[in-house]
Amino acid sequence: MPAQPPNRTSSNRPPTYDSRSGGGFASILSGKPILKWGLITIFGLVVIAALAVWIYWQSLYRGMPDLPSNEDLWATGREQAIEFVDANGDTIAIRGPRYGRAINLEDLPAHVPQAFIAAEDKRFYEHDGADTQAIMRAVWANVTSGETVSGASTITQQLIKNLVLTPEQTLKRKAQEIRLARRLEERLTKEQILELYMNRVYFGAGFYGLGAASRFYFGKQPEELTIGEASLLATLPQAPSRLALTNNMTDAKTRQRYVLREMVDSGFITPPQAAAAEKEDIALTDPPERDPQFGYALDVATDRIDEILPTMPGDLVVQLTIDADLQAAVDEAFTRRMQEEGAKQDATQAAGIVMDAKGRILAMYGGVDYTENQFNRATQAQRQPGSAFKPLVYATAIQQGLSPYDVRRDEAFTIDDWTPENYSRVHTGPMTLSEALKDSINTVAAQLGQEVGEENIISLARRFGISSADGMKPLPSIALGSQEVSVQDLARAYGVFMTGGKRLDPHVVEKISNSRGDVLYERPQYDAEQVYDRRDAETMVAMMERVITDGTGTRARLANWQVAGKTGTSQDFRDAWFAGFSAVRVGAVWVGNDDDSAMKKVTGGGLPAALWHDMMVLAHDGLEPQPLAGAGTLKTLSPQAQQRIAFYRDLGMAFEGAATN
């Protein structure tokens, strides 16, 4: 037999590749199943973990809000705020957070936006909304320190957080913030984003936007900010409450030094400029507080805004008809006289209103203390006007063809068990209608009411703008002002005489805009409705002028101005009124008590006439006197006519005296 080769173990033979077994790594796994399944398991876990991470990451965006439209970004997330300004554009008051007027980036000095970029986002012009480099640095710093010591929010992210997302500190919110920030950068330019940020960022103390912060911290427009002021404001977005300039200027100045250094490092300013800015003496203005003297007018304006704009945007700038200086002066004058005279006469409340010939409300006094009681006695209270309502009775008579020279008898008479009485409790016999109005004779007014008809009086009151006329009842006592009206409505009705028969439409809101200047409403120009004949209106002016020149309202006289008006006193001295007008102003005043209690014989010719005089002196200050159409046109009766009237009057008084005795 041939010799056999020596026997060799497999360990002595080099491994060979067998294509049938797969060879290499596969052959190793085939030889070690534990290793094989271990690697498969690890691979599976890696895949599952990656899938879980992906699912979790996607879950961070679940429920992510949509990015508002470019237009809506200006209003998104804003609390309701209304800035009230006067005719000159000066701020009267702000209700709600103090949002600034919109500022345009191009109008600002370069150092203003540069201060915010240096303070908040030095790589603002380099990133795409989220700064990846800054994020990685922040993560590393936070991980190595074991706590959150660094953030990486860009200006764009801060804008998204403030306008769209909640302030919660979670990974979900941060992920959404980054994604939305990058989307925003695809839609807006860097300049648009920076401008929006500076208009919406919170500066502490209730101030939102650079316009508000600049104005209320420094009393100037953003265009006037110095480097020192701009760098100081740039410290606030990081910690607006803690660093608010009104309560922590020390820490704000410390951070200001950091901002100035960053501005130098970025090449925005030079070291000498930074040193000068740090040493700059910066004075803060006192933040304006809402002044109670405007409260009543602001409430009326707010109600009107609700009517004009049922769905109000987040920010409004409302131009009022109120003359701020006049309002303040009227408030002071009323307060002083009520303290000096009202207290002595048990009169605890007063109300007044003054308007121009266009119906613009220039000043409104709704009560002695707005902070104590917001009920507006100039617009909301309905009180008996007493004899102040008589001009509407006489106006109805003049409209029906009667003359100021027509004679009626002042004598006792009864209508349906009602017997009107004069304040003096005596009767003087025959007198002209002009005399009866001048001296506020109740019996003659009651007679006229019966002659012209109560329904006609109510109809005229309605045309003249008395809103409560719809609820008035045709009772004989209406001629003596027994049915209630408001101060504003009485002034409005008297305005018909002032304007030659045209009805006044009182208003306090002139224009409504948003903070960017877009006009949302502007009171339209229109011709006032003619509700009364012009010649009849002038006749009434002539009669009502005599009330002030030599009648019951002499305390209301104005130097150098022709004025007309009427006093009014309700039963038991519960209400006292004076209303009147010149060629350019009309106003009404009421005095009384909220609980309807009686005063100490306060009549319309006393305290109310004095208050009206105070108000009108202020309202005419600086105006050139103008003639009042109809004033001074009453003819003087011939001596013979006067003698005849006097004879019958004396005879009537003699008979009345004899009957009494």
Secondary structure by P-SEA (a helix, b strand, c coil): ccccccccccccccbbbbcccccaaaaaaaacaaaaaaaaaaaaaaaaaaaaaaaaaaaaaccccccccccccccccccbbbbbbccccccccccccccccccccccccaaaaaaaaaaccccccccccccaaaaaaaaaaaaaacccccccccaaaaaaaaccccccccaaaaaaaaaaaaaaaacccaaaaaaaaaaccccccccccaaaaaaaacccccccccaaaaaaaaacccccccccccccaaaaaaaaaaaaaaaaaaccccaaaaaaaaaccccccccccccccaaaaaaaaaaaaaaaccccccbbbbbbccaaaaaaaaaaaaaaaaacccccccccccccccccccccccccccccccccccccccccbbbbbcccaaaaaaaaaaaacccccbbbbbcccccccbbbbcccccccccccaaaaaaaccaaaaaaaaaaacaaaaaaaaaaaccccccccccccccccccccccaaaaaaaaccccccccccccccccccccccccccccbbbbbccccccaaaaaaaaaaaaaacccccccccccccbbbbbbbbbcccccccccccccccccbbbbbbbcccccccccccccaaaaaaaaaaaaaaccccccccccccccccccaaaaaaaaaaaaaaaaaaaaaac
